[in-house]
Amino acid sequence: MYSIIRFGLIYGLALGIGFYVSHLVLGTNADNFTKGEIVGYSVMIISSLAVVMGIKEYKQKRAPAPLGFMGALGVGLGISLIAANMFALYNWLYLEFINPTFTATYIQYSEQQILSSGLEPIVIEQQLEELAHYADLMSNNFTQSMLMFATVFIIGLLFSLVSALALRTPRK
């Protein structure tokens, strides 16, 4: 249990610190949104290594007792659940207090990207309609934070599955 909490906190803190440093370095300028997405997903993937390290430590502490696939998966999911909750909280704080104009700025940026894409007018119109629906959905900070929760949890789930397969104790 200690490994789950410890590595869940490490994962969550790494996400929060990584995203906050990204915000400080790149700022809130719309010209940096593409860089921000690359940095953001990179931070998510690199931070997810905490799942692998947590399962590995849990297995070492259990030795010589075997660690099966389901046990390892449970550890990874526990770590991911803690991190996803922490990141959802960070995301809500970011949208509410640190950069409250982010959503509106990002929607305007996306609209400009669509308009300058050079696509057929009908395709542009369809994409703008999709964006309008997306804008309505994302205008709620809680909804956006839950989307970030899901994103981190799904990435953690993938790392948990691969790690559970790789680190489980083989049957004899």
N, C-alpha and C positions, 0 to 999 in steps of 0.2 A: 504494500500500500504506500509506503514511504517513497518508493521509486516512482510510482504513478504521480503522486502529488509533486514531488521534486521536479521531475522532468516535464510535467504539465506546466508548472510555474516557469521553468526555464524556457519552454516553447512559447508560452504566452508573452513573457517579458521580451524575448528575442523579437517576436512579431511587433509588439508595441514600440520598442526602442527602434527597431529597423524602420518602421513606417514613420515614426516621429522624426528621426534623423533625415529620412528622405524628404519629409516636408520642410525641414530646416534648410537642407541643401538645395532642393529644387524650387522651393517656394510655391506660390499659388498661381503662378503665371500659366495660362492655358497652353502656351508654347511648350511647356514641359510635361504635358499630360502623357504623351507617348513614352517618354523616358520614365515617368512615374509608374506607369503600368509595368514596364519591364523590370524596374527596380522592385516594385511591390510583389510581383509574382516570384521574382528571384528570392526575396526575403522569405516569402511563404515556403518555398521549396527548401531553402537552406535551413530554415528554422525547424522544418519537419524532421530533420535528422535527429532531433531530440527524441522522437518516437523510437528510432532504431537504438539509440544509446540507452533509453529507458528500458526497453525490452531486454537488451543485452545485460544491463546491470541487474535487472530483476532475475534473469536466468542465472547469473553468477552467484547471487545471494541465495538462490534456492539449491544450488549444487550440493550434493550430488543428485538431488531429486530431479526427475525429468520435467521439462516444460513442454507441454503439448501445444498444438496449433491454437486451440481455443483459449488456453490460458494466456499465450503470448498475444493473441488478438485482443483479448480483454484488457491487457495492460496497455497496449497501443491505443485502443479506443478510449480508455480512461484518460490517458495523457492528452489525446486529441480533444476530448470533451472539455477538459480544464482550459486548454489553450484557446479553443474556439469561443468559450464564454469570456475569457479575458480579452480576446481580440474584438468581440462584439461590443464589450463595454468600452474599449479604447475607441472603436469606430464611432460609437454614439457620442462619446466625449469630444472627439475630433469634429464631428458634424455639428454638434450643439454649441461648443465653446471655442475650439481652436480655429476652425475654418467654416463658419456657418454659411458662407456663400458658395461652398464647394459644389453642391448639387446644381445650382442655377448656372454657375460658370461652366461646369462640365456639360450640361445640356446645350448651352449656347455653342460651346466648342464642337460638340458632336453635330449640331445642326450645320455649322459652317463646313465641317468635313464632308457632310452629305451633299451640300449645295455645290461644293467645289470639286466633287468627285468625277465629273464629266460623264456620269451615267445618263441613260435615257430619262427624259422628264417623268415618265410614268413610274420608273423604278425609284427615282428621287422622291416622288410624291408618296410612294408606298413606304419608303424608309423614314420619311418625315412623320408619317402617321404612326409607324411603330415607335419612333422616338417620342412622340407625344404621349402614347400609352405608357411607355417606359418612364417618362417624366412624371406622370401622375402617380405611378407606383413608387418611384424613388423620392418623391417629395417628403415622404415620411421617414424621419431619421431612424425610427425603430425598425421599419421594414428594411432599410438599407443595412442596418447593423445585423439583422437576422440573415440577410443575404451573405454578409461577410462571415457570420458564424458558420453558415452552411458551406461556404467555400473552404474555410480552414478545416472544418470537420471532414469534408470529402477528401481533401488532400491528405489529411492525417489518416483517414480510413485506408487510402491506397498505400501509404507508407506502412500502416499496420498490417495489411494483408501480406505485402511482400516480406516484411520483417518477420512476421509469424511463420511464414513458409521457410524462410532462410534460417531462422534461429531456433526453431522447435527442435526438441530432442528426438532424433530418429528412433523409431521402434526397432527392437531387436528381435 
